């Protein structure tokens, strides 16, 4: 069965960096696009970034574009999110999800997401 596990979250000061990883198993990793989304209590889920199957095309939420490059290593069945210049507004539980690519956007598949890793940005 599909299994996604995020790691790399931590508590960091504003301006700091973190590198999140998402280890995937239970499905052909390279046949699905992937996304990162984040959850904050009391708020709707917020999509952060997406990447196509080969890692050649990406899309980003405007607020993180240029700061949070998304990448993947299909030889390791792993998705990454390099988070730079972190700000308090980036505090959230970060989840990865697998999806289907259409119109240059990755549409997540229901249930194909991991439990998340917490990122807390504070001084």
N, CA, C and O atoms as a MOPAC input file, in Angstrom:
PM7 MOZYME 1SCF
protein

 N      0.82200 1    -1.17200 1     0.00000 1
 C      0.00000 1     0.00000 1     0.00000 1
 C      0.87600 1     1.24900 1     0.00000 1
 O      2.04900 1     1.21200 1     0.37000 1
 N      0.27400 1     2.34400 1    -0.42300 1
 C      1.00300 1     3.59300 1    -0.50900 1
 C      1.42400 1     4.05400 1     0.87600 1
 O      0.61800 1     4.08000 1     1.80700 1
 N      2.69700 1     4.41800 1     1.00200 1
 C      3.22000 1     4.86900 1     2.27100 1
 C      4.17700 1     6.01800 1     2.02100 1
 O      5.14600 1     5.88000 1     1.27500 1
 N      3.90300 1     7.15100 1     2.64700 1
 C      4.72800 1     8.33800 1     2.51400 1
 C      5.10600 1     8.81700 1     3.90200 1
 O      4.24300 1     8.96600 1     4.76700 1
 N      6.38800 1     9.05700 1     4.12100 1
 C      6.87400 1     9.47600 1     5.42900 1
 C      7.77400 1    10.68800 1     5.28000 1
 O      8.81100 1    10.63200 1     4.61800 1
 N      7.36600 1    11.78100 1     5.90200 1
 C      8.13500 1    13.01700 1     5.85800 1
 C      9.13000 1    13.07200 1     7.01200 1
 O      8.91800 1    12.45800 1     8.05800 1
 N     10.20800 1    13.80600 1     6.81200 1
 C     11.19500 1    14.00900 1     7.85700 1
 C     11.92800 1    15.31800 1     7.60800 1
 O     11.82200 1    15.90200 1     6.53000 1
 N     12.66800 1    15.77200 1     8.60400 1
 C     13.46800 1    16.97100 1     8.45800 1
 C     12.91800 1    18.20300 1     9.14100 1
 O     13.60700 1    19.22000 1     9.22600 1
 N     11.68900 1    18.13500 1     9.63000 1
 C     11.11000 1    19.28100 1    10.30800 1
 C     11.80100 1    19.54800 1    11.63300 1
 O     12.33900 1    18.63700 1    12.26300 1
 N     11.77900 1    20.80800 1    12.04900 1
 C     12.44000 1    21.19300 1    13.28300 1
 C     11.98600 1    22.58700 1    13.67900 1
 O     11.18000 1    23.21100 1    12.98900 1
 N     12.50400 1    23.05900 1    14.78100 1
 C     12.28500 1    24.42600 1    15.21700 1
 C     13.49300 1    25.24200 1    14.79200 1
 O     14.63400 1    24.85100 1    15.03800 1
 N     13.24000 1    26.37600 1    14.15400 1
 C     14.32300 1    27.18600 1    13.60700 1
 C     14.00600 1    28.66400 1    13.76500 1
 O     12.83800 1    29.04800 1    13.83000 1
 N     15.02600 1    29.48200 1    13.82800 1
 C     14.84200 1    30.92400 1    13.93000 1
 C     14.54800 1    31.53300 1    12.56200 1
 O     14.92000 1    30.96000 1    11.53800 1
 N     13.88900 1    32.68300 1    12.53600 1
 C     13.63900 1    33.35100 1    11.25300 1
 C     14.93300 1    33.53800 1    10.47400 1
 O     15.96400 1    33.90800 1    11.03500 1
 N     14.86200 1    33.27600 1     9.17600 1
 C     16.03600 1    33.37500 1     8.33300 1
 C     16.78500 1    32.07500 1     8.18700 1
 O     17.68700 1    31.96700 1     7.35600 1
 N     16.42800 1    31.08700 1     8.97800 1
 C     17.08800 1    29.80000 1     8.92700 1
 C     16.61700 1    28.93600 1     7.77800 1
 O     15.72400 1    29.31400 1     7.02000 1
 N     17.23100 1    27.76800 1     7.66100 1
 C     16.91700 1    26.84100 1     6.57700 1
 C     16.68200 1    25.43700 1     7.10200 1
 O     17.23000 1    25.04000 1     8.13000 1
 N     15.86300 1    24.69900 1     6.38400 1
 C     15.61900 1    23.29300 1     6.65500 1
 C     15.46900 1    22.57300 1     5.32800 1
 O     15.07300 1    23.17400 1     4.33000 1
 N     15.78300 1    21.29300 1     5.31600 1
 C     15.58400 1    20.47100 1     4.13800 1
 C     14.66200 1    19.32100 1     4.51400 1
 O     15.03200 1    18.44700 1     5.29800 1
 N     13.46800 1    19.32600 1     3.95500 1
 C     12.50300 1    18.28000 1     4.22500 1
 C     12.64500 1    17.15500 1     3.21600 1
 O     12.95100 1    17.38600 1     2.04600 1
 N     12.42000 1    15.94200 1     3.68200 1
 C     12.45900 1    14.77900 1     2.81500 1
 C     11.15800 1    14.00600 1     2.94000 1
 O     10.50300 1    14.04100 1     3.98200 1
 N     10.79100 1    13.31700 1     1.88900 1
 C      9.59800 1    12.47700 1     1.86900 1
 C      9.97800 1    11.15400 1     1.22600 1
 O     10.25400 1    11.09100 1     0.02800 1
 N      9.99000 1    10.10600 1     2.02400 1
 C     10.31600 1     8.77500 1     1.53200 1
 C      9.03300 1     8.06500 1     1.11100 1
 O      8.09500 1     7.94800 1     1.89900 1
 N      8.99700 1     7.59500 1    -0.12900 1
 C      7.80400 1     6.97300 1    -0.67700 1
 C      7.99700 1     5.48200 1    -0.91200 1
 O      9.09500 1     5.02600 1    -1.23300 1
 N      6.91500 1     4.73400 1    -0.74800 1
 C      6.93600 1     3.30600 1    -1.02400 1
 C      5.51400 1     2.84500 1    -1.32400 1
 O      4.55000 1     3.55800 1    -1.04600 1
 N      5.39000 1     1.65000 1    -1.89200 1
 C      4.07900 1     1.08700 1    -2.15500 1
 C      3.46400 1     1.45500 1    -3.48800 1
 O      2.34400 1     1.03800 1    -3.78400 1
 N      4.16200 1     2.22000 1    -4.29300 1
 C      3.68000 1     2.59300 1    -5.62100 1
 C      4.87600 1     2.98600 1    -6.46700 1
 O      5.93900 1     3.29400 1    -5.92800 1
 N      4.72000 1     2.97900 1    -7.79100 1
 C      5.84000 1     3.38200 1    -8.66700 1
 C      6.08100 1     4.87900 1    -8.51700 1
 O      5.36600 1     5.69700 1    -9.09500 1
 N      7.08200 1     5.21800 1    -7.74400 1
 C      7.32800 1     6.61200 1    -7.40800 1
 C      7.44800 1     7.51400 1    -8.62900 1
 O      6.87200 1     8.60200 1    -8.65700 1
 N      8.18000 1     7.07600 1    -9.62100 1
 C      8.45700 1     7.91800 1   -10.77800 1
 C      7.27300 1     8.10000 1   -11.71700 1
 O      7.36600 1     8.88900 1   -12.65700 1
 N      6.16700 1     7.40300 1   -11.50000 1
 C      4.99900 1     7.52900 1   -12.37000 1
 C      3.99400 1     8.54700 1   -11.85500 1
 O      2.96300 1     8.77300 1   -12.48700 1
 N      4.27900 1     9.15600 1   -10.72800 1
 C      3.37500 1    10.14300 1   -10.16600 1
 C      4.09500 1    11.44700 1    -9.84800 1
 O      5.24500 1    11.45300 1    -9.40800 1
 N      3.39800 1    12.53700 1   -10.07900 1
 C      3.91500 1    13.81700 1    -9.62400 1
 C      3.78100 1    13.86400 1    -8.10500 1
 O      3.09500 1    13.03700 1    -7.50400 1
 N      4.43700 1    14.83000 1    -7.50200 1
 C      4.42200 1    14.95700 1    -6.05000 1
 C      4.21100 1    16.41300 1    -5.65300 1
 O      4.56900 1    17.33200 1    -6.38900 1
 N      3.62700 1    16.60200 1    -4.48600 1
 C      3.45000 1    17.95000 1    -3.96400 1
 C      3.83300 1    18.00900 1    -2.49200 1
 O      3.87200 1    16.99500 1    -1.79600 1
 N      4.10800 1    19.19600 1    -2.05400 1
 C      4.20800 1    19.50900 1    -0.63500 1
 C      3.04100 1    20.43800 1    -0.30600 1
 O      2.78500 1    21.40200 1    -1.02800 1
 N      2.34400 1    20.14900 1     0.77200 1
 C      1.33400 1    21.06900 1     1.26400 1
 C      1.49900 1    21.20100 1     2.76600 1
 O      2.13700 1    20.36300 1     3.40400 1
 N      0.93100 1    22.24100 1     3.32200 1
 C      1.10200 1    22.48000 1     4.74800 1
 C     -0.23300 1    22.74800 1     5.42900 1
 O     -1.17100 1    23.27100 1     4.82800 1
 N     -0.28300 1    22.37200 1     6.70100 1
 C     -1.47800 1    22.53700 1     7.51100 1
 C     -1.16900 1    23.36500 1     8.74900 1
 O     -0.14500 1    23.16800 1     9.40400 1
 N     -2.05700 1    24.28300 1     9.05800 1
 C     -1.98700 1    25.07900 1    10.27400 1
 C     -3.33500 1    24.96400 1    10.96600 1
 O     -4.37000 1    25.10800 1    10.31400 1
 N     -3.35200 1    24.70600 1    12.27900 1
 C     -4.63400 1    24.58000 1    12.98000 1
 C     -5.56000 1    25.75800 1    12.70500 1
 O     -5.16400 1    26.91700 1    12.82900 1
 N     -6.79800 1    25.44500 1    12.33100 1
 C     -7.77600 1    26.48100 1    12.07200 1
 C     -7.73800 1    27.06800 1    10.67600 1
 O     -8.52800 1    27.95700 1    10.36000 1
 N     -6.84000 1    26.58900 1     9.84100 1
 C     -6.72600 1    27.10000 1     8.48600 1
 C     -6.84700 1    25.97400 1     7.46300 1
 O     -6.63000 1    24.80400 1     7.78000 1
 N     -7.19200 1    26.34100 1     6.24800 1
 C     -7.28500 1    25.36900 1     5.16900 1
 C     -5.89600 1    24.89200 1     4.77800 1
 O     -4.90600 1    25.60300 1     4.94700 1
 N     -5.84500 1    23.68200 1     4.25600 1
 C     -4.58100 1    23.18100 1     3.73400 1
 C     -4.08100 1    24.11300 1     2.64400 1
 O     -4.86400 1    24.67100 1     1.87500 1
 N     -2.77900 1    24.27200 1     2.59200 1
 C     -2.16500 1    25.20100 1     1.65100 1
 C     -1.10700 1    24.47600 1     0.83300 1
 O     -0.12200 1    23.98000 1     1.38100 1
 N     -1.30900 1    24.41700 1    -0.46500 1
 C     -0.33500 1    23.78400 1    -1.32800 1
 C      0.90400 1    24.66500 1    -1.43800 1
 O      0.79500 1    25.87600 1    -1.62900 1
 N      2.06800 1    24.06000 1    -1.31700 1
 C      3.32800 1    24.79400 1    -1.31400 1
 C      4.03400 1    24.70200 1    -2.65600 1
 O      4.41600 1    25.71800 1    -3.23700 1
 N      4.20500 1    23.48800 1    -3.14400 1
 C      4.92700 1    23.28000 1    -4.39100 1
 C      4.58300 1    21.92700 1    -4.97900 1
 O      4.16900 1    21.01600 1    -4.26200 1
 N      4.75600 1    21.79900 1    -6.28800 1
 C      4.52200 1    20.54200 1    -6.96500 1
 C      5.61900 1    20.28600 1    -7.97900 1
 O      6.30500 1    21.20900 1    -8.41700 1
 N      5.78000 1    19.02400 1    -8.34700 1
 C      6.82200 1    18.63900 1    -9.28800 1
 C      6.32500 1    17.48200 1   -10.13900 1
 O      5.64500 1    16.58600 1    -9.63800 1
 N      6.66200 1    17.49800 1   -11.42400 1
 C      6.20800 1    16.44400 1   -12.31700 1
 C      7.00400 1    15.16500 1   -12.10000 1
 O      7.90200 1    15.11700 1   -11.25900 1
 N      6.66700 1    14.12600 1   -12.86700 1
 C      7.22700 1    12.80500 1   -12.64000 1
 C      8.74400 1    12.75900 1   -12.78100 1
 O      9.42800 1    12.10000 1   -11.99700 1
 N      9.26200 1    13.45600 1   -13.77400 1
 C     10.69300 1    13.43000 1   -14.04200 1
 C     11.46500 1    14.51600 1   -13.30400 1
 O     12.69600 1    14.52500 1   -13.31200 1
 N     10.74500 1    15.42600 1   -12.66900 1
 C     11.40500 1    16.51600 1   -11.97800 1
 C     11.81900 1    17.64900 1   -12.89700 1
 O     12.65300 1    18.47400 1   -12.52600 1
 N     11.24500 1    17.69900 1   -14.09500 1
 C     11.61000 1    18.71500 1   -15.06800 1
 C     10.70400 1    19.93600 1   -15.03600 1
 O     11.06000 1    20.98000 1   -15.58300 1
 N      9.55200 1    19.82500 1   -14.41100 1
 C      8.61900 1    20.94100 1   -14.31700 1
 C      8.14800 1    21.07500 1   -12.87800 1
 O      7.91800 1    20.08000 1   -12.19000 1
 N      8.00800 1    22.31600 1   -12.43200 1
 C      7.58500 1    22.57900 1   -11.06000 1
 C      6.58100 1    23.71300 1   -11.02100 1
 O      6.48900 1    24.50300 1   -11.96000 1
 N      5.83400 1    23.79000 1    -9.93900 1
 C      4.97700 1    24.93500 1    -9.69800 1
 C      5.02200 1    25.24700 1    -8.21600 1
 O      5.17200 1    24.34900 1    -7.38800 1
 N      4.89200 1    26.52500 1    -7.88500 1
 C      5.04700 1    26.98900 1    -6.51800 1
 C      3.96000 1    27.96100 1    -6.11600 1
 O      3.41000 1    28.68700 1    -6.94500 1
 N      3.66400 1    27.96200 1    -4.84700 1
 C      2.84000 1    29.00200 1    -4.28900 1
 C      3.66900 1    30.28500 1    -4.33400 1
 O      4.87100 1    30.25500 1    -4.07100 1
 N      3.04000 1    31.40200 1    -4.66300 1
 C      3.75800 1    32.64200 1    -4.84700 1
 C      4.61200 1    33.01800 1    -3.62800 1
 O      5.73500 1    33.49700 1    -3.78700 1
 N      4.09600 1    32.80600 1    -2.43200 1
 C      4.78500 1    33.22800 1    -1.22300 1
 C      6.08000 1    32.45900 1    -0.94600 1
 O      6.90400 1    32.91100 1    -0.15100 1
 N      6.26800 1    31.30900 1    -1.58800 1
 C      7.48000 1    30.52400 1    -1.35700 1
 C      8.36300 1    30.42900 1    -2.59100 1
 O      9.47200 1    29.90000 1    -2.52000 1
 N      7.88600 1    30.93300 1    -3.71100 1
 C      8.64900 1    30.84700 1    -4.94900 1
 C      9.98500 1    31.56300 1    -4.78400 1
 O     10.03200 1    32.71700 1    -4.35800 1
 N     11.05800 1    30.87500 1    -5.12400 1
 C     12.39100 1    31.42200 1    -4.97300 1
 C     13.02500 1    31.09100 1    -3.64300 1
 O     14.24100 1    31.21000 1    -3.49100 1
 N     12.22600 1    30.67900 1    -2.67700 1
 C     12.73400 1    30.32300 1    -1.35100 1
 C     12.74200 1    28.81800 1    -1.10900 1
 O     13.65000 1    28.30000 1    -0.45900 1
 N     11.73700 1    28.11300 1    -1.62600 1
 C     11.54200 1    26.69200 1    -1.33200 1
 C     11.62200 1    25.83300 1    -2.58800 1
 O     10.58800 1    25.36000 1    -3.06100 1
 N     12.79100 1    25.61800 1    -3.13600 1
 C     12.84800 1    24.76100 1    -4.32400 1
 C     12.46900 1    23.31100 1    -4.00700 1
 O     12.93800 1    22.73100 1    -3.02800 1
 N     11.61300 1    22.74300 1    -4.85600 1
 C     11.19900 1    21.35600 1    -4.72500 1
 C     12.01800 1    20.51200 1    -5.69700 1
 O     12.32700 1    20.95600 1    -6.80200 1
 N     12.36500 1    19.31300 1    -5.29000 1
 C     13.12800 1    18.41800 1    -6.14900 1
 C     12.79700 1    16.97400 1    -5.78800 1
 O     12.15000 1    16.70800 1    -4.77500 1
 N     13.24500 1    16.05600 1    -6.62000 1
 C     13.01700 1    14.63800 1    -6.33400 1
 C     14.18000 1    13.82200 1    -6.85700 1
 O     14.85200 1    14.20800 1    -7.81300 1
 N     14.40900 1    12.68900 1    -6.21600 1
 C     15.42400 1    11.74500 1    -6.64500 1
 C     14.70700 1    10.42000 1    -6.87100 1
 O     14.43800 1     9.67700 1    -5.92700 1
 N     14.40300 1    10.13600 1    -8.12300 1
 C     13.64200 1     8.93300 1    -8.43100 1
 C     14.42000 1     7.64900 1    -8.15100 1
 O     13.81800 1     6.59100 1    -7.96800 1
 N     15.74100 1     7.72900 1    -8.11600 1
 C     16.54000 1     6.55100 1    -7.80500 1
 C     16.43300 1     6.18200 1    -6.33300 1
 O     16.74500 1     5.05700 1    -5.94300 1
 N     15.98900 1     7.13700 1    -5.51400 1
 C     15.85000 1     6.90800 1    -4.08100 1
 C     14.39800 1     6.96100 1    -3.62100 1
 O     14.12000 1     6.83900 1    -2.42800 1
 N     13.47700 1     7.14200 1    -4.55300 1
 C     12.04700 1     7.26100 1    -4.22800 1
 C     11.82900 1     8.31200 1    -3.14200 1
 O     11.10100 1     8.09200 1    -2.17400 1
 N     12.47200 1     9.44300 1    -3.32700 1
 C     12.43400 1    10.48300 1    -2.30700 1
 C     12.14500 1    11.85400 1    -2.90600 1
 O     12.67700 1    12.21400 1    -3.95600 1
 N     11.30700 1    12.60000 1    -2.23100 1
 C     10.96100 1    13.96500 1    -2.58700 1
 C     11.60500 1    14.89800 1    -1.57200 1
 O     11.73200 1    14.55200 1    -0.39700 1
 N     12.01100 1    16.08400 1    -2.02500 1
 C     12.65800 1    17.04600 1    -1.14600 1
 C     12.01800 1    18.41900 1    -1.24200 1
 O     11.40000 1    18.77100 1    -2.24700 1
 N     12.18000 1    19.18200 1    -0.17900 1
 C     11.80800 1    20.58400 1    -0.18200 1
 C     12.89500 1    21.32800 1     0.58200 1
 O     13.00900 1    21.19400 1     1.80000 1
 N     13.68600 1    22.10600 1    -0.13300 1
 C     14.70300 1    22.92900 1     0.49500 1
 C     14.04800 1    24.23700 1     0.92000 1
 O     13.57500 1    24.99900 1     0.07700 1
 N     14.01900 1    24.49600 1     2.20600 1
 C     13.34200 1    25.66000 1     2.74900 1
 C     14.37500 1    26.67800 1     3.22800 1
 O     15.10700 1    26.43000 1     4.18600 1
 N     14.42200 1    27.81100 1     2.55700 1
 C     15.37100 1    28.86600 1     2.89100 1
 C     14.64100 1    30.12100 1     3.34200 1
 O     13.45600 1    30.30300 1     3.06100 1
 N     15.35900 1    30.97600 1     4.03900 1
 C     14.80000 1    32.24500 1     4.51800 1
 C     13.46000 1    32.04200 1     5.20800 1
 O     12.49200 1    32.75000 1     4.93100 1
 N     13.41600 1    31.08300 1     6.09200 1
 C     12.17100 1    30.74200 1     6.77500 1
 C     11.65700 1    31.90000 1     7.62800 1
 O     12.42500 1    32.60900 1     8.27800 1
 N     10.35400 1    32.06600 1     7.60600 1
 C      9.68300 1    33.11300 1     8.35300 1
 C      8.59500 1    32.50000 1     9.22600 1
 O      8.14700 1    31.38500 1     8.95800 1
 N      8.16100 1    33.21300 1    10.27000 1
 C      7.12500 1    32.67600 1    11.15900 1
 C      5.87200 1    32.20600 1    10.42400 1
 O      5.24100 1    31.23700 1    10.84800 1
 N      5.50600 1    32.86500 1     9.34700 1
 C      4.32700 1    32.48400 1     8.58300 1
 C      4.47000 1    31.12200 1     7.91800 1
 O      3.48300 1    30.55300 1     7.45200 1
 N      5.68900 1    30.59400 1     7.87100 1
 C      5.92600 1    29.27300 1     7.29400 1
 C      5.68600 1    28.15700 1     8.29900 1
 O      5.73000 1    26.98000 1     7.94100 1
 N      5.43400 1    28.51200 1     9.54700 1
 C      5.17700 1    27.51600 1    10.57600 1
 C      3.95200 1    26.69000 1    10.21400 1
 O      2.87400 1    27.23500 1     9.97600 1
 N      4.12400 1    25.37700 1    10.17400 1
 C      3.03100 1    24.48700 1     9.78800 1
 C      3.50000 1    23.04500 1     9.86500 1
 O      4.68600 1    22.76200 1    10.03500 1
 N      2.53100 1    22.13600 1     9.73500 1
 C      2.84500 1    20.73800 1     9.53600 1
 C      2.95600 1    20.53400 1     8.03300 1
 O      2.00200 1    20.79300 1     7.29800 1
 N      4.09900 1    20.07700 1     7.57700 1
 C      4.33500 1    19.89600 1     6.15500 1
 C      4.13500 1    18.44500 1     5.74600 1
 O      4.70900 1    17.53200 1     6.33900 1
 N      3.32000 1    18.25000 1     4.73400 1
 C      2.98900 1    16.92400 1     4.23100 1
 C      3.40000 1    16.79500 1     2.77400 1
 O      3.38400 1    17.77200 1     2.02500 1
 N      3.76400 1    15.59400 1     2.38100 1
 C      3.95800 1    15.31000 1     0.97400 1
 C      2.79900 1    14.44900 1     0.49400 1
 O      2.17600 1    13.73600 1     1.28100 1
 N      2.51700 1    14.51900 1    -0.79500 1
 C      1.43400 1    13.74900 1    -1.37300 1
 C      1.76400 1    13.38900 1    -2.80900 1
 O      2.46100 1    14.13300 1    -3.50000 1
 N      1.26700 1    12.25800 1    -3.25400 1
 C      1.43000 1    11.83900 1    -4.63900 1
 C      0.18500 1    12.22700 1    -5.42900 1
 O     -0.91200 1    12.28800 1    -4.87400 1
 N      0.35300 1    12.48900 1    -6.71700 1
 C     -0.78300 1    12.90400 1    -7.51100 1
 C     -0.63500 1    12.60900 1    -8.98500 1
 O      0.25000 1    11.86800 1    -9.41300 1
 N     -1.52500 1    13.21000 1    -9.74400 1
 C     -1.53800 1    13.07500 1   -11.20000 1
 C     -1.25800 1    14.42700 1   -11.83000 1
 O     -1.78000 1    15.45100 1   -11.39000 1
 N     -0.44000 1    14.41700 1   -12.84900 1
 C     -0.02400 1    15.65300 1   -13.50900 1
 C     -0.94900 1    15.99700 1   -14.66500 1
 O     -1.19000 1    15.17400 1   -15.54800 1
 N     -1.46100 1    17.20700 1   -14.65200 1
 C     -2.31500 1    17.68700 1   -15.72700 1
 C     -2.23600 1    19.20100 1   -15.78300 1
 O     -2.21500 1    19.87200 1   -14.75100 1
 N     -2.19300 1    19.73200 1   -16.99500 1
 C     -2.14400 1    21.18100 1   -17.19100 1
 C     -1.00200 1    21.81600 1   -16.40300 1
 O     -1.13600 1    22.92100 1   -15.87700 1
 N      0.10200 1    21.11600 1   -16.32900 1
 C      1.31200 1    21.58900 1   -15.65900 1
 C      1.12200 1    21.79800 1   -14.16200 1
 O      1.82000 1    22.60200 1   -13.54500 1
 N      0.17600 1    21.06900 1   -13.58700 1
 C     -0.07800 1    21.12100 1   -12.15700 1
 C     -0.23300 1    19.70900 1   -11.63100 1
 O     -0.79700 1    18.85100 1   -12.30900 1
 N      0.26200 1    19.46200 1   -10.43200 1
 C      0.11400 1    18.16600 1    -9.79800 1
 C     -1.13900 1    18.16500 1    -8.93200 1
 O     -1.24500 1    18.93700 1    -7.97900 1
 N     -2.08700 1    17.29200 1    -9.26700 1
 C     -3.32800 1    17.18100 1    -8.51500 1
 C     -3.22200 1    15.99300 1    -7.56800 1
 O     -3.17200 1    14.85100 1    -8.02500 1
 N     -3.18600 1    16.23500 1    -6.26300 1
 C     -2.98600 1    15.14500 1    -5.29900 1
 C     -4.10900 1    14.12200 1    -5.32100 1
 O     -5.27400 1    14.45700 1    -5.53500 1
 N     -3.73900 1    12.87700 1    -5.09600 1
 C     -4.70100 1    11.79400 1    -5.01200 1
 C     -5.16400 1    11.65000 1    -3.57300 1
 O     -4.35500 1    11.69100 1    -2.64600 1
 N     -6.44700 1    11.48600 1    -3.39000 1
 C     -7.01000 1    11.38000 1    -2.05900 1
 C     -6.37700 1    10.23300 1    -1.28000 1
 O     -6.33500 1     9.09600 1    -1.74800 1
 N     -5.88900 1    10.54800 1    -0.09000 1
 C     -5.30200 1     9.54300 1     0.76700 1
 C     -3.84600 1     9.24300 1     0.51100 1
 O     -3.20900 1     8.54800 1     1.30300 1
 N     -3.30900 1     9.74800 1    -0.57400 1
 C     -1.91600 1     9.48600 1    -0.91500 1
 C     -1.02300 1    10.58000 1    -0.33600 1
 O     -0.36600 1    11.31900 1    -1.06900 1
 N     -1.01400 1    10.66700 1     0.96800 1
 C     -0.21300 1    11.67400 1     1.64600 1
 C      0.29900 1    11.13900 1     2.96800 1
 O     -0.25400 1    10.18300 1     3.51100 1
 N      1.35100 1    11.75100 1     3.48700 1
 C      1.96500 1    11.27100 1     4.70400 1
 C      1.49700 1    12.00300 1     5.94500 1
 O      0.72700 1    12.95800 1     5.85000 1
 N      1.95400 1    11.56400 1     7.10700 1
 C      1.52600 1    12.14500 1     8.38600 1
 C      2.10500 1    13.53100 1     8.66600 1
 O      1.59000 1    14.25600 1     9.51700 1
 N      3.15900 1    13.90100 1     7.96600 1
 C      3.70400 1    15.23700 1     8.09600 1
 C      4.89700 1    15.34800 1     9.02200 1
 O      5.17300 1    14.46000 1     9.82900 1
 N      5.59500 1    16.46400 1     8.88500 1
 C      6.71100 1    16.80900 1     9.75200 1
 C      6.55900 1    18.28200 1    10.13200 1
 O      6.29000 1    19.12800 1     9.27900 1
 N      6.73000 1    18.57200 1    11.40300 1
 C      6.45200 1    19.91300 1    11.90800 1
 C      7.61100 1    20.86600 1    11.68900 1
 O      8.76100 1    20.54800 1    11.99100 1
 N      7.29400 1    22.04000 1    11.15800 1
 C      8.25700 1    23.12300 1    10.99800 1
 C      7.76900 1    24.29600 1    11.82800 1
 O      6.65600 1    24.78400 1    11.63200 1
 N      8.59200 1    24.74400 1    12.74500 1
 C      8.24100 1    25.86900 1    13.59600 1
 C      9.31600 1    26.94000 1    13.47200 1
 O     10.49400 1    26.68500 1    13.72000 1
 N      8.90100 1    28.13000 1    13.08800 1
 C      9.82300 1    29.24800 1    12.89600 1
 C      9.48500 1    30.32300 1    13.91800 1
 O      8.41500 1    30.93000 1    13.85900 1
 N     10.38600 1    30.55500 1    14.84200 1
 C     10.16600 1    31.55500 1    15.87900 1
 C     11.49000 1    32.02600 1    16.44500 1
 O     12.49900 1    31.32600 1    16.36300 1
 N     11.47500 1    33.20700 1    17.01400 1
 C     12.66800 1    33.75600 1    17.63000 1
 C     12.60700 1    33.65600 1    19.14200 1
 O     13.54000 1    34.07600 1    19.82700 1

